[in-house]
């Protein structure tokens, strides 16, 4: 089952949906890692060896999360200033 490419892709999309539903910035890296692992299995780069697949998934997920955090994360020293209240007309 782990060697089937579409299982990884569907799992990645499921984690992407979970990222939309649950507040936070955690599951998107895992979703990208799952989809990329599925693509690598589909292309034939990876076999059905579960420990290798889990290692590749972990490395891709962490690197995707770090890349997203570096490009879209909170900037140091950034402060949000509120000049208008939602109740002001």
Secondary structure by P-SEA (a helix, b strand, c coil): ccccaaaaaaaaaaaaaaaaacccccaaaaaaaaaaaaaaaaaccccccaaaaaaaaaaaaaaaaaaaaaaccccccbbbbbccccccc
